[in-house]
Amino acid sequence: MHEFRYRNNELYCEGARVSEIAEKFGTPLYIYSRKTLLDHYRKIKRALRSINPLICFSVKANSNLALLKVLANQGAGMDVVSGGELYKALKVGVNPKKIVYAGVGKSEKEIAAAIRAGILFFNAESFAELALIERVAGRLKKKANVSLRVNPDIDPHTHKFITTGKMTNKFGLDIKTCEEIFLRCGIIFSHLSLIGLHIHIGSQITDRLPFVKAIKKMLVLIKRLRQRGISLKYFNIGGGLGIVYRDERPQSAEEFAQAVLPLLRATKLKIILEPGRFIAGNSGILLTRVVYIKKTPNKNFAIVDAGMNDLIRPSLYNAYHEILPVVRNAQYAIRTTHYDIVGPICESADFLAKNRPMPALRAKDLLAVMGAGAYAFAMSSNYNSRPRAAEVLVNKKGRALVRKRECYRDLIRQEIIPRNL
């Protein structure tokens, strides 16, 4: 699971006391466990070792350079969706031939940068995008490798905002259009090589069946393409494996592998995965401190120093994150008080938890918001002109600051007041 555990009623990250980290670096603070990050990367790699897939970490889940470097050092590739993510992946030394570039709105500038870098391929999502890649590659006198993202019209049974494989979503091409593009590519495009297929049906998927259904649809397409003389090299099955936030019972890496390996072997293609949350989700926590306890006739509020600008998932998805006291006192087992755990942002949507049973809380108590290693800091903002949190990475050698806390000067660094106001 993860390396955040209690010792003598205090929460530790690997060998480091969380309260001591808070004293050193302040709050709000993201803390990551290197061991947890690597354990989950190795789990999926080990489960699928018989087909030796290329595992491309989904950079959008957590783009901190130190975490990317940890994974790159283990041979991981990267799945990027922007020029900024490409820049970060290259910055930490990822082999460009282990980088795949997804996303529905790639700009001309981003496409050119990726072609110059020599990435493995683009995951293309529309005919218009293919035409733009063709123009840019032609101008650069290069040939760009492309994989077509197929929308298999599969319901992954997850939150509607992170469902990406249904025909009502903006992502991918329908199967018929995809087949037509493959058949006409050589006639239309002279600077593109269509070398693979890509699917990604959603995120936080806890059941194997949607993956199996999607892959089976792709097997039919692969067979039809081969019958018509189309040669493929890669099949990218995306990511989306879920983790435990509350009471979910997600598939393990081994269970997932047992379900999909026979199908993937049948493709006879090089397999690529793009896990993000599965690798990073449980590797991090958001550490926050209680500022005030506010009691009203209807509610008890624990007002903390982390807000929706630090962690937007509860507000955006109504997502559940377990919240633990960093120090367990004698009242820990008595959870008769219910709190709305809220931040300082001027929005009613600014909450980390609602009506949460907790031991009695007091001002200055430290709380750990669990499962905050993915889609947490990556989605943070400066809303209400709040500086973004610091980030710390813990390993067996100690703990290191891997992102400085922003200061007020950072908030105005790029702003300009014209002289003629």
C-alpha positions in Angstrom: 0.0 0.0 0.0 2.2 2.8 1.3 5.0 3.9 3.7 2.9 6.2 5.9 2.5 4.4 9.2 2.1 5.2 12.9 5.0 4.5 15.3 4.3 5.1 19.0 1.1 7.1 18.0 3.0 9.4 15.6 2.7 9.3 11.8 6.0 8.5 9.9 6.9 8.6 6.3 9.3 5.8 5.9 11.9 6.6 8.6 11.0 10.3 9.1 8.6 11.8 11.6 5.9 13.7 9.8 5.6 16.3 12.6 9.4 17.0 12.4 9.1 17.5 8.6 6.3 20.0 9.3 8.5 21.9 11.8 11.2 22.1 9.2 9.2 23.0 6.1 5.9 24.4 7.4 2.4 23.8 6.1 0.6 23.2 3.8 3.1 20.7 2.6 3.2 17.8 0.2 5.3 14.9 1.4 6.2 12.0 -0.9 7.6 8.5 -0.2 10.2 7.4 -2.7 9.8 3.8 -1.7 6.0 3.8 -2.2 6.5 5.4 -5.6 8.9 2.8 -6.7 7.0 -0.1 -5.2 4.0 0.7 -7.3 6.0 1.2 -10.4 7.6 -2.2 -9.9 4.3 -3.9 -9.1 2.9 -3.2 -12.5 6.2 -3.9 -14.3 6.5 -7.2 -12.5 2.9 -8.2 -13.2 3.4 -7.7 -16.9 7.0 -8.8 -17.2 6.2 -11.7 -19.5 5.4 -9.2 -22.4 8.0 -6.6 -21.3 5.9 -3.5 -21.9 7.1 0.1 -22.0 5.6 1.7 -18.9 5.2 5.5 -19.5 4.4 7.3 -16.3 1.5 9.8 -16.8 3.3 13.1 -16.1 -0.1 14.9 -15.6 -0.6 12.9 -12.4 2.5 14.4 -10.7 5.1 16.4 -12.7 7.6 17.2 -9.9 11.1 16.8 -11.4 12.4 14.8 -8.4 9.7 12.2 -8.7 10.1 12.0 -12.5 13.8 11.5 -12.0 13.2 8.7 -9.6 11.1 6.9 -12.2 13.4 7.7 -15.1 16.3 6.2 -13.2 14.4 3.0 -13.1 13.9 3.0 -16.9 10.3 4.4 -17.0 9.1 6.2 -20.0 6.8 9.2 -19.9 3.3 10.0 -21.2 3.1 13.7 -21.8 0.2 16.0 -22.8 1.8 19.4 -23.2 4.9 21.2 -24.2 5.7 21.8 -20.5 5.4 18.1 -19.6 7.7 17.3 -22.6 10.2 19.9 -21.4 10.2 18.3 -17.9 10.5 14.8 -19.1 13.5 15.7 -21.2 15.0 17.8 -18.3 15.2 14.7 -16.1 16.9 12.7 -18.8 14.1 10.5 -20.1 15.1 8.8 -23.4 12.9 10.6 -26.1 12.2 7.1 -27.6 10.4 6.4 -24.3 8.1 9.4 -24.6 4.6 9.3 -26.0 2.7 12.5 -26.6 -1.1 12.5 -26.0 -3.7 15.3 -25.7 -6.5 16.7 -27.9 -5.1 20.2 -28.4 -1.5 20.0 -29.3 -0.3 23.4 -30.8 2.0 23.8 -33.8 4.8 24.9 -31.5 4.4 21.9 -29.2 4.3 19.5 -32.2 7.5 21.0 -33.6 9.3 20.7 -30.2 8.3 17.0 -29.9 9.4 16.2 -33.5 12.8 17.9 -32.9 13.2 16.0 -29.7 12.7 12.7 -31.5 9.9 11.3 -29.3 8.6 7.7 -29.9 5.2 8.9 -31.3 2.2 11.1 -31.0 -1.2 9.8 -29.9 -3.3 11.6 -32.5 -7.0 12.3 -31.7 -8.5 13.8 -34.8 -8.0 14.2 -38.6 -7.3 17.9 -38.1 -4.5 17.1 -35.7 -3.0 14.6 -38.2 -3.0 17.3 -40.8 -1.2 19.7 -38.5 1.4 17.2 -37.6 1.9 16.5 -41.3 2.4 20.2 -42.1 4.9 20.7 -39.2 6.8 17.5 -40.1 7.0 18.5 -43.7 8.3 22.0 -42.8 11.0 20.3 -40.6 11.8 17.8 -43.3 11.1 15.0 -40.8 8.8 11.9 -40.7 6.6 11.8 -37.5 5.5 8.6 -36.0 1.8 8.6 -35.0 -0.5 6.2 -33.1 -4.2 6.8 -33.5 -6.2 7.2 -30.3 -9.4 5.1 -30.7 -12.5 5.9 -28.7 -13.9 2.4 -28.0 -17.2 3.6 -26.5 -16.7 1.8 -23.3 -18.2 2.9 -19.9 -15.5 2.6 -17.3 -17.9 3.2 -14.4 -15.9 6.0 -12.9 -16.6 9.7 -12.2 -18.1 11.4 -15.3 -15.3 14.0 -15.3 -12.6 11.3 -15.7 -14.4 9.1 -18.2 -12.6 9.4 -21.5 -13.6 6.4 -23.6 -17.3 7.0 -24.4 -18.5 8.5 -27.6 -19.9 11.5 -25.7 -16.3 12.4 -24.6 -14.0 14.7 -26.6 -11.3 12.1 -26.8 -10.2 9.9 -29.7 -11.6 8.7 -33.0 -14.4 6.3 -33.6 -13.3 2.9 -34.9 -14.7 3.3 -38.4 -12.9 6.7 -38.9 -9.7 5.2 -37.5 -9.8 2.4 -40.0 -10.4 4.8 -42.9 -7.5 6.9 -41.9 -5.1 3.9 -41.8 -6.3 2.9 -45.3 -5.8 6.4 -46.8 -2.7 7.6 -44.8 -0.2 6.8 -47.5 -2.2 8.7 -50.0 -3.0 11.8 -47.9 0.1 12.1 -45.7 3.7 11.9 -46.9 5.4 12.9 -43.6 3.5 10.6 -41.2 4.0 7.0 -40.2 1.0 5.4 -38.6 2.6 2.8 -36.4 0.1 2.0 -33.6 -3.2 2.2 -31.8 -4.0 3.9 -28.5 -6.8 3.7 -26.1 -7.4 5.4 -22.7 -10.9 4.9 -21.3 -10.7 6.8 -18.0 -9.2 7.2 -14.6 -9.7 5.6 -11.2 -11.1 2.4 -12.7 -11.4 -0.3 -10.1 -12.8 -3.2 -12.3 -11.0 -5.3 -14.9 -14.1 -5.7 -17.2 -14.0 -2.3 -18.9 -10.3 -2.8 -19.8 -11.1 -6.3 -21.2 -14.0 -5.0 -23.2 -12.0 -2.2 -24.7 -9.0 -4.4 -25.6 -11.3 -7.0 -27.2 -12.8 -4.3 -29.4 -9.3 -3.3 -30.4 -8.4 -6.9 -31.3 -11.1 -6.9 -33.9 -9.8 -3.7 -35.4 -6.2 -5.0 -35.4 -7.3 -8.1 -37.2 -9.2 -6.1 -39.8 -6.3 -3.8 -40.4 -3.9 -6.7 -40.9 -6.3 -8.4 -43.3 -6.1 -5.2 -45.4 -2.3 -5.1 -45.3 -1.8 -2.5 -42.5 1.3 -3.2 -40.4 1.4 -2.0 -36.8 4.1 -2.0 -34.2 2.6 -0.6 -31.0 -0.6 -1.0 -28.9 -0.9 1.6 -26.2 -3.6 0.6 -23.7 -3.4 3.8 -21.7 -3.7 3.9 -17.9 -6.6 4.4 -15.4 -5.9 1.7 -12.8 -7.7 2.8 -9.6 -6.4 3.0 -6.0 -7.9 2.9 -2.6 -9.1 6.3 -1.3 -11.9 5.0 1.0 -13.5 1.6 0.7 -12.8 0.8 -3.0 -11.6 -2.7 -3.8 -9.5 -2.0 -6.9 -7.8 -4.8 -8.9 -4.3 -5.5 -8.0 -1.6 -5.3 -10.6 -1.5 -9.1 -10.7 -5.3 -9.4 -11.1 -5.2 -6.8 -13.9 -2.4 -8.7 -15.6 -4.2 -12.0 -15.4 -7.2 -10.5 -17.2 -5.4 -8.7 -20.0 -2.2 -10.7 -20.7 -3.9 -13.3 -22.9 -5.5 -10.5 -25.0 -2.3 -8.5 -25.2 -0.2 -11.4 -26.3 -2.7 -12.1 -29.1 -2.0 -8.7 -30.6 1.7 -9.6 -31.2 2.5 -5.9 -30.8 4.7 -4.0 -28.4 2.5 -3.0 -25.5 2.7 0.4 -23.8 0.9 1.4 -20.6 0.4 5.0 -19.2 -0.3 4.5 -15.4 -0.2 7.7 -13.3 -2.4 7.4 -10.2 -1.6 3.7 -9.7 2.1 4.6 -9.3 2.0 8.0 -7.6 -1.4 8.2 -5.8 -0.6 6.6 -2.5 3.0 7.9 -2.5 2.0 11.3 -1.2 0.1 13.1 1.5 -0.9 16.7 2.0 0.0 18.0 5.4 -2.1 20.7 6.9 -2.5 22.4 10.3 -5.7 23.3 12.1 -6.0 27.1 12.4 -9.3 27.4 14.2 -12.1 25.3 15.5 -15.5 27.0 14.8 -18.7 25.6 16.3 -22.1 26.7 15.1 -25.6 25.4 16.0 -25.5 23.1 13.0 -21.9 22.3 12.3 -18.4 21.9 13.7 -15.8 23.3 11.4 -12.1 22.6 11.5 -10.6 25.4 9.5 -7.2 24.4 8.2 -4.4 26.1 6.3 -4.8 24.0 3.1 -7.6 24.9 0.8 -9.1 24.0 -2.6 -6.3 25.8 -4.3 -3.9 23.2 -2.7 -6.2 20.1 -3.3 -9.2 20.6 -5.5 -10.3 17.0 -5.9 -12.9 17.1 -3.1 -14.4 20.3 -4.5 -14.2 19.2 -8.2 -15.1 15.5 -8.0 -16.6 15.3 -4.5 -13.6 13.0 -3.9 -13.0 11.3 -0.6 -9.5 11.4 1.0 -8.8 9.8 4.3 -7.7 12.4 6.9 -5.6 11.3 9.8 -4.2 13.1 12.8 -0.4 13.2 12.7 -0.3 12.6 16.5 -2.8 10.1 17.9 -3.8 11.1 21.5 -5.8 9.2 24.0 -9.0 10.3 22.3 -8.0 8.9 18.9 -10.4 5.9 19.0 -13.3 8.1 20.1 -14.7 9.7 16.9 -17.9 11.1 18.2 -17.3 14.6 16.8 -18.1 15.3 13.2 -16.3 18.1 11.4 -16.4 19.8 8.1 -12.7 20.2 7.4 -12.4 23.4 5.4 -9.8 25.8 4.1 -9.4 29.6 4.0 -10.6 30.1 0.4 -13.6 32.4 -0.1 -15.8 29.7 -1.7 -18.4 27.4 -0.1 -16.8 24.6 -2.3 -13.6 25.0 -0.3 -13.5 21.8 1.7 -11.3 18.7 2.2 -14.0 16.7 4.0 -17.6 17.1 5.1 -19.2 15.7 8.2 -16.1 13.6 8.9 -16.0 11.7 12.2 -12.7 12.6 13.9 -11.2 12.7 17.4 -11.7 16.0 19.1 -9.5 18.5 17.2 -7.8 21.6 18.5 -6.0 24.6 16.9 -2.4 23.7 15.8 -3.2 20.0 15.3 -1.5 18.5 12.3 -3.7 16.5 9.8 -2.5 14.3 7.0 -4.7 14.1 3.9 -3.9 10.7 2.5 -3.7 9.5 -1.2 -2.5 12.9 -2.4 0.4 11.8 -4.6 -1.6 12.1 -7.9 -3.7 14.9 -9.3 -3.1 16.9 -6.2 -0.3 19.4 -6.3 -0.4 19.0 -10.1 -3.9 20.6 -10.1 -3.1 23.3 -7.5 -3.4 27.0 -8.2 -2.8 30.5 -6.8 -6.5 31.2 -6.3 -7.1 33.9 -3.7 -3.5 34.9 -4.4 -2.3 32.1 -2.2 1.3 30.8 -2.8 1.5 27.2 -3.7 2.7 24.6 -1.2 6.2 23.2 -0.8 7.0 19.6 -1.7 9.3 17.2 0.2 10.6 13.8 -0.9 11.5 11.2 1.8 13.8 8.2 1.2 16.0 6.0 3.3 18.7 8.6 3.4 16.4 11.3 4.8 14.2 14.0 3.4 14.8 16.7 0.8 12.9 19.8 -0.3 12.0 19.2 -4.0 9.9 22.3 -4.5 10.3 25.5 -2.6 7.2 27.1 -1.1 6.1 30.1 -3.2 6.3 33.5 -1.8 4.3 36.7 -2.5 7.0 37.8 -5.0 6.3 34.7 -7.0 2.6 35.8 -7.3 3.5 39.0 -9.2 6.7 37.8 -10.9 5.2 37.7 -14.4 2.8 40.7 -14.0 3.3 44.1 -15.5 1.7 47.5 -14.6 1.7 49.6 -17.8 3.1 53.1 -17.3 0.2 54.8 -19.1 -2.5 53.7 -16.6 
